[in-house]
Every structure is written in structure tokens, then in C-alpha cells.
């Protein structure tokens, strides 16, 4: 079973929050909010999307790279764990 299926509810909740942030961008533009406010809302939305992407990619690496390699090749599993760490620090 895919990790996106196992975490379906959690991921969908994040998507719904992102949808709310996109709606906030639209409202800010419609109400002719200042550029600083619009950029702030866009940055928040971008951060939320990056967080969602980071979570899905991290789980992908864990589920499809690390776990299958743990018993077969511990060095490769360790390298995959390092990849997760680098990826996690990049998306923070």
C-alpha cells in the first residue's frame, strides 16, 4: 500500500489548508491589498506547498528506498537515510 494512501486523510487536510491559503491570495488581490500583504500570503502558501511536497517525498524515500534496502544493503540504506536528512534540512 502506498504511503499516500495510508496518509490520505492527513495529506488531504493539508491540501484543504493550502486551498484556503490560495483563496486568501485571491481575496487579497480582489480587495486590492497592498503588495506587502499579497506577498506575505503568497509566501505562506508557497511554504505550505513546500511542506506538503517535503512530506510526500520524505515518505517516498523512506517507503521505497530505505525500508527495502535495510536487510539487503545496510550501507545503501544509510545513504538513503542521509538523503532524507539533506532533503529535510533543505525544505525547512
Buried (B, 14 or more C-beta within 10 A) or exposed (E): EEBBEEBEEEBEEBEEEBEEBBEBBEEBEEEEBEEEEBEBBBEBBEEBBEBBEBBBBBBBBBBEBBEEBBEEEEEBBEEBBEBBEEBBEEBE
